[in-house]
Amino acid sequence: MNNKTFLQLAIEALRNYGLENAQLTRLGGASNTNFKVDADDKSYVLRLHTSACHDRVAISSELAWLSSLQSDTTLVLPKPIVNLNGELVTGVPADSKPETLCTLIGWVEGKISPIVDILTDDQLSKVGSLMAQLHIHSQQFELPEGFKRQTFDEAHFSGRLEVLYTALSNTELDKSDLNSLKVNASHIIAHFAQLQRKQDSFGVIHADFHSGNYLLCDQKVCIIDFDRCGFGFYLYDLALALMELEEQQRKAFLQGYETVKPLPADYTNLKQVFLCLAYLDNLGFLVANPEELAFVVGELPFAVEAFRNAVETVP
């Protein structure tokens, strides 16, 4: 679809919310086509789910968790908005093509840090506390009937590894390094698959908790973009957040986390496993984009070393 088609879809979607005379501003977004909507002194984010990553049930489930978080916590979060029919998901016809699913959520005012390095220890501690609050809520969250989200399990990570290996096999990279990565990553995934899923260790997670998705709002920190949320280990959610941080930043983040929720007793033994899985997930996602291939190729030596070291920490 071109920009004109996206705009037409957005205008049509907003009619379902009684927002016919809104001002639209195109936003960035890796999976969805997003617009900021300004109408009647209020602002929203309109998401056109154009990538078809999730069906109507999965999108409704994301917003059901977000709505529950709104009701049960004091966190500042995007508020899901129902359409004129009282529905969280709106289908907009597009000529002869299948309908485009759309959602509207409240705008959260704040700033995204241009680089993670400028975040203070105090800010990172607040971010860690925020994640822990999500995990505490997740432990107590009663899944609505029909709740459906992806699971970050053995099949997910094995799929990421296969995509990464196949893409890099078509480059000039040293095949021994590539095979080393595959063998060691497979070992890590097999070890991960044996971990027990317990109420205090596994549940619904944000799964995209990085500095581009939390906002600095006065003295608070807010989290946005729940589009990737699903079932996973809380340690995996944690690893995704820690992956981009330096050692001192990680300490600040974890200190904030532990003010709300203690780390599991086996955290030290498992942290490298989950950091490697987060690394694998990210590289497997990026390599599908031809524009990111050069970056992924450049990361291979670091990935090979990371997985080699991680294997030494597991049976």
VENKANOR-V453606 format. One record per pair of residues at least 4 apart in sequence whose ideal C-beta (glycine too) atoms are under 6 Angstrom apart, sorted by the first residue. I is the first residue (numbers start at 1). GAP is how many residues later the second one is. If there is no record, write none. Layout:
# VENKANOR-V453606
((I;GAP) (I;GAP))
This chain:
# VENKANOR-V453606
((1;4) (1;5) (6;27) (9;39) (9;83) (9;91) (10;14) (10;25) (10;36) (12;80) (13;77) (13;79) (13;89) (14;5) (14;8) (15;5) (16;67) (16;68) (16;74) (17;66) (17;87) (18;66) (19;20) (22;15) (22;17) (23;15) (24;11) (25;11) (26;9) (27;7) (27;9) (29;5) (31;20) (31;22) (31;196) (32;15) (32;17) (33;15) (33;17) (34;11) (34;13) (35;11) (37;7) (37;9) (38;5) (43;64) (44;60) (44;62) (44;63) (45;60) (45;62) (46;58) (47;56) (48;52) (48;54) (49;52) (54;4) (54;5) (56;33) (56;45) (57;91) (58;90) (58;91) (59;30) (60;28) (60;29) (61;86) (61;87) (61;88) (62;164) (62;167) (63;17) (63;25) (64;80) (65;139) (66;14) (66;160) (67;13) (68;4) (69;4) (69;8) (69;68) (70;7) (70;9) (72;65) (73;60) (73;64) (76;144) (76;146) (78;27) (78;28) (78;30) (78;146) (79;27) (80;8) (80;25) (81;23) (82;4) (82;6) (83;4) (83;7) (89;12) (89;14) (90;12) (91;8) (91;10) (92;7) (92;8) (92;10) (93;6) (94;6) (108;107) (108;114) (108;116) (110;105) (110;106) (110;107) (110;112) (111;105) (113;5) (113;6) (113;98) (116;95) (116;128) (119;4) (119;5) (121;131) (124;125) (124;128) (124;129) (125;127) (125;130) (125;131) (126;95) (126;130) (127;87) (127;94) (128;125) (128;128) (128;129) (129;127) (129;130) (129;131) (130;91) (130;93) (132;125) (132;128) (132;129) (133;127) (135;99) (135;126) (136;125) (137;4) (138;65) (138;66) (139;60) (139;64) (143;4) (149;81) (150;80) (151;79) (151;80) (152;4) (152;78) (152;80) (152;84) (154;4) (154;35) (154;39) (157;32) (157;120) (158;31) (160;120) (160;121) (160;124) (161;24) (163;121) (164;119) (164;120) (164;123) (165;17) (167;120) (168;5) (168;10) (171;126) (173;5) (173;127) (177;127) (180;124) (181;4) (181;122) (181;123) (181;126) (184;123) (184;124) (184;127) (185;95) (185;122) (187;124) (188;85) (188;88) (188;122) (191;123) (192;81) (197;5) (201;32) (201;33) (202;31) (205;27) (205;32) (206;23) (206;31) (207;21) (207;22) (207;23) (208;5) (208;17) (208;20) (209;28) (209;31) (209;32) (210;34) (213;11) (213;12) (214;7) (214;9) (215;7) (217;5) (232;4) (235;35) (235;39) (236;38) (239;35) (239;36) (239;39) (240;38) (242;8) (243;35) (245;4) (245;5) (258;4) (263;4) (266;4) (267;4) (270;4) (272;38) (272;41) (276;30) (276;31) (276;34) (280;4) (283;13) (286;6) (286;10) (287;9) (292;4) (299;4))
